[in-house]
Amino acid sequence: MTLDHGDPGDAPSIPQPTAPVVNPARPSAAEEARTVAAATNIATLASLSEDGGPWASFVTYGLLEGQPVLCVSRMAEHGRNLATDPRASLSVVSPDVPADPLAGTRITLAGVAERPVGDEAAAARAAHLAAVPAAKYYVDYSDFSLWVLRVRRVRWVGGYGRMDSATAEQYLAAAPDPVVPVAARAITHLNDDHADALLSMAQVLGGYPDATEASCERADRYGLDLRVVTPRGVSRTRVGYATPIDSAGELRAATVELTRRSREG
């Protein structure tokens, strides 16, 4: 992941690991973007008005093989904009917004909007209705049209200091993470009942032998994000599973294995 921020000056510094992070495996930017796109059905559409000026508007969308499907009216400015200039982008914010919104996850998908035809039109309609059931009341009105955003650029931001880009090919080849959307209960269980195991993971596998507390902030198919408290301050680290998992049902075994490795270490 790239770091796009410069010298923080007098801002508090984040304590760095003092030992190797054993396995920092995490989803790619393309996988992160696909996960965010699949987690919601609302976005901000940026289109170009007739005079060339930018126009941002609230929209709903479905996904057709990762590509957003919009249903917009030509009575709305954004609908007229797409018909005139199909260049557009979507800003999508992950629904689990933290107390500090800028610490949350969001993506930008940029490309060209096209009207689907033939079999793709039927598939696009079904994809939009699956994500936005209320659209059944207006999708067939004569002033509404379906548009598929052909994604050409992807930007993922995972909070402060965590961001990266992906190509269209990488994005379309990736898949949403199967664990992130259903991991909340498991994360709560880890934090409530296994704080000692998380601390051991942070100390032995996460590169923070001086950690005094650790809690899990996220679980995905590759590993856990841990918040670490040390005498030097608060930081975050990563502990990856031995192998990626494909469902929340495998999460318990994966975390048990992490605990075993950390305690043996």
Buried (B, 14 or more C-beta within 10 A) or exposed (E): BEEEEEEEEEEEEEBEBEEEBBBBBBBBBBBBBBBBBBBBBBBBBBBBBEEEEEBEBEBBBBBBEBBBBBBBBBEBBBBBBBBEBBBBBBBBBBEEEEEEEEEBBBBBBBBBBBBBEEEBEEBBBEBBBBBBEEBEEEBEEEEBBBBBBBBBBBBBBBBEBBBBBBBBEBBBEBEBBBBBBBBEEBBEBBBEEBBEBBBBBBBBBBBBEBBEBBBBEBBBBBBBBBBBBBEBEEBBBBBBBBEBBEEBEBBEEBBEEBBEBBEEE
